Amino acid sequence: MNTRQMTLGGKAEGDEDRPDASSLASKVFSLLERVEYRRCDKGEDLEDIYRLRYKAYRWNDMVPDDARHIISDDLDLAPNVYRFGIYVDQRLLSTMRIHHVTADYPMSTSTKAFGDVVEPMLEQGKTFVCMSRFASDPEWTRVYPQLAYVTLRLAGMACFYFGASYGLSTVREDHAGFYRRIYYSEQIGEARPYPGVVNRVVLFRTNAYANEARYYARFPFFRSTPMERRLLFARPAAGELAPLTILPTAKYYREAA
């Protein structure tokens, strides 16, 4: 099986031979023109992202065979969860799960795996955006190696929308370097097992506000409008319908440059 796809915590295929920043940005902006984000809360959308997780994880030998061909857990039902599908030309190619972690709603992958590290920070009044279940269709990542960056936009936007103290990533040991490069993250938890996954995981933390200028200088496609962030993360009021899909807005900053 191919071991260079995006899986738990994610990684861009071919990151070892990544293009220069301007070439990468151009390719990501081009792909964003064909992308839609969808918050998946029920029905077939959820089933689709659960199946995509399984497909990607099995491709990477991260989980044992399962007759259901889905990956889901109790954290998918937490009140602070946001599950996203990323569609290219209306085809689901990638997915990410985000938890907004607070003292009142501490449920997340990072808390489950590294409670001894995360809970003391919650007691200090810190809040977090925890990204997890980052997976992409292994048959398409060679076609769109920029898909990782399109997906990673979600975590940064969540940090700014919620005003989170830190972004947390529970990732495979062998993907640690990627997170240091992309998010300027620091490792705050040593490798340990995670339920249902073969690989051991480590905990990374980044301060989105402290690194904001560096993010946008290196990855201008991470920019977004307040409207995009609100559509992605605001809970609909009673009687309101959530938007079916949300279009990326990074291009507006590019056009204004």
C-alpha positions in Angstrom: 0.0 0.0 0.0 1.0 3.6 -0.6 2.4 5.1 2.6 2.6 8.7 1.4 -1.1 9.8 1.5 -2.9 12.0 4.0 -4.1 10.1 7.1 -4.3 10.7 10.9 -3.3 14.4 11.2 -2.5 14.3 7.5 0.5 15.0 5.3 1.0 16.2 1.7 2.2 13.5 -0.6 5.6 14.4 -2.0 6.2 17.1 0.6 9.9 15.9 0.7 10.1 17.3 -2.9 7.8 20.2 -2.4 7.9 23.0 -5.1 9.0 26.6 -4.3 6.5 28.8 -2.5 5.3 30.8 -5.5 4.7 27.6 -7.6 2.9 25.9 -4.8 0.7 28.9 -4.1 -0.2 29.2 -7.8 -1.2 25.5 -7.9 -3.2 25.7 -4.7 -5.1 28.8 -5.8 -5.9 27.0 -9.1 -7.3 24.0 -7.2 -9.3 26.2 -4.9 -11.2 27.5 -7.9 -12.8 24.0 -8.1 -13.2 23.3 -4.4 -16.3 23.4 -2.2 -16.3 22.8 1.6 -19.3 21.0 3.1 -20.0 20.6 6.8 -21.3 17.1 7.1 -23.9 16.7 9.9 -26.1 13.8 8.9 -27.2 11.2 6.4 -25.2 10.2 3.3 -22.6 13.0 3.7 -21.5 11.5 7.0 -21.4 8.0 5.6 -19.3 9.2 2.7 -16.6 10.8 4.9 -16.6 7.8 7.3 -16.0 5.5 4.2 -13.3 7.9 2.9 -11.5 7.7 6.3 -11.5 3.9 6.1 -10.2 3.9 2.5 -7.3 6.2 3.3 -6.4 4.5 6.6 -6.5 1.0 5.1 -4.4 2.2 2.2 -1.7 3.2 4.7 -2.1 0.1 6.8 -3.1 2.2 9.8 -6.2 0.2 10.8 -7.2 -3.5 10.5 -9.8 -4.7 8.0 -13.4 -3.9 9.0 -16.4 -5.4 7.3 -18.3 -2.1 7.6 -15.7 -0.2 5.7 -16.2 2.9 7.8 -14.3 4.7 10.6 -16.2 6.6 13.2 -16.0 6.9 17.0 -17.7 8.6 19.9 -16.0 11.9 19.2 -18.0 12.2 16.0 -21.1 12.6 18.2 -19.6 15.3 20.5 -21.5 18.6 20.8 -18.3 20.5 19.9 -17.5 18.6 16.7 -17.4 19.9 13.1 -16.9 17.3 10.3 -16.0 18.5 6.8 -15.9 17.1 3.4 -13.7 18.8 0.7 -15.1 18.4 -2.8 -13.3 19.0 -6.1 -15.6 19.2 -9.1 -18.3 17.9 -6.8 -16.3 14.8 -5.9 -15.5 14.1 -2.3 -11.7 13.8 -2.1 -10.7 14.8 1.4 -12.1 15.2 4.9 -11.2 16.7 8.3 -12.7 16.7 11.8 -12.4 19.7 14.1 -13.3 20.1 17.8 -13.6 23.4 19.5 -12.1 22.5 22.9 -13.1 24.4 26.0 -13.4 23.6 29.7 -17.1 23.1 29.2 -16.6 21.0 26.1 -13.3 19.2 26.4 -14.1 16.3 24.1 -11.4 15.9 21.4 -8.8 13.6 20.0 -6.0 15.5 21.8 -7.8 15.3 25.1 -8.5 11.6 24.6 -4.9 10.7 23.8 -3.1 13.4 25.9 -5.5 14.4 28.7 -2.6 14.7 31.1 -1.2 17.5 28.8 -4.4 19.2 27.6 -6.5 19.3 30.8 -4.1 21.4 32.8 -4.1 24.0 30.0 -7.9 24.0 30.0 -7.9 24.6 33.8 -5.8 27.7 33.0 -8.6 29.0 30.8 -7.0 28.1 27.5 -9.1 27.0 24.5 -8.1 25.0 21.5 -9.0 23.9 18.0 -8.2 20.2 17.6 -7.9 18.8 14.1 -8.1 15.1 13.5 -9.3 12.4 11.1 -7.5 14.1 8.2 -7.9 11.7 5.3 -7.9 11.9 1.5 -8.8 9.6 -1.3 -5.5 7.8 -2.1 -6.5 7.4 -5.7 -6.6 11.2 -6.2 -3.8 12.6 -4.1 -1.2 12.0 -6.9 -3.5 14.0 -9.2 -3.9 16.8 -6.7 -0.9 16.8 -4.3 -2.0 20.3 -3.3 -5.2 18.9 -1.7 -3.5 18.7 1.7 -3.1 22.5 1.8 -6.7 23.0 0.7 -7.8 20.8 3.6 -5.5 22.4 6.2 -7.1 25.8 5.6 -9.9 24.6 7.7 -7.9 24.3 10.9 -6.4 27.8 10.6 -9.8 29.3 9.9 -11.2 27.6 12.9 -8.5 29.0 15.2 -9.3 32.6 14.1 -13.1 32.1 14.1 -13.1 30.7 17.7 -10.3 32.9 19.0 -8.5 29.8 20.2 -5.4 30.0 22.3 -3.8 27.2 20.3 -4.3 24.8 17.5 -3.7 21.1 18.5 -2.8 18.3 16.2 -2.6 14.6 17.1 -0.4 13.2 14.4 1.7 10.2 13.4 5.3 10.3 14.5 6.5 10.2 10.9 4.5 13.2 10.0 5.9 15.5 12.7 8.2 17.4 10.4 5.3 18.3 8.1 3.5 20.0 11.0 6.6 21.9 12.1 7.0 23.3 8.6 3.4 24.1 7.9 2.1 25.4 11.2 5.4 26.2 13.0 4.1 23.7 15.6 5.9 22.6 18.8 5.7 19.1 20.1 4.2 19.0 23.6 3.3 15.3 24.0 5.5 12.2 23.5 4.6 9.3 21.3 1.9 7.0 22.6 -0.7 4.6 21.2 -4.2 5.8 20.1 -7.3 3.5 20.2 -8.0 1.8 16.9 -4.9 3.0 15.1 -1.7 1.0 14.5 0.7 3.9 14.5 1.7 5.8 17.6 0.8 9.5 17.8 2.4 12.7 19.1 0.8 16.0 20.1 1.7 19.3 18.5 0.6 22.8 19.4 0.7 26.1 17.4 -0.3 29.6 18.3 -2.2 30.8 15.2 -2.2 34.5 16.2 1.6 34.6 16.9 2.3 32.9 13.6 -0.4 34.6 11.5 1.9 36.8 9.5 4.3 33.9 8.8 1.4 31.7 7.7 0.0 34.2 5.2 3.4 35.2 3.9 4.4 31.6 3.1 0.9 30.3 2.3 -1.3 33.1 1.1 -4.0 30.6 0.2 -4.7 30.2 3.9 -6.3 33.6 4.0 -10.1 33.8 4.3 -12.9 36.3 4.8 -14.9 36.5 8.0 -17.9 35.5 6.0 -16.3 32.2 4.9 -15.3 31.4 8.5 -18.8 32.2 9.8 -20.5 30.0 7.2 -18.1 27.1 8.1 -18.4 27.3 11.8 -21.4 29.2 13.0 -24.2 27.1 14.3 -27.5 27.9 12.5 -30.1 29.6 14.6 -33.4 27.7 15.3 -35.3 27.5 12.1 -32.4 28.4 9.9 -30.8 26.0 7.4 -27.0 25.5 7.3 -25.4 26.3 3.9 -25.0 23.3 1.7 -21.5 24.2 0.5 -19.1 27.0 1.2 -16.7 28.3 -1.5 -13.1 29.3 -0.5 -12.4 33.1 -0.4 -8.6 33.2 -0.5 -8.7 34.3 -4.1 -10.2 37.6 -3.2 -7.0 38.5 -1.3 -4.9 37.3 -4.2 -6.9 39.4 -6.6 -6.5 42.5 -4.4 -2.7 42.0 -4.1 
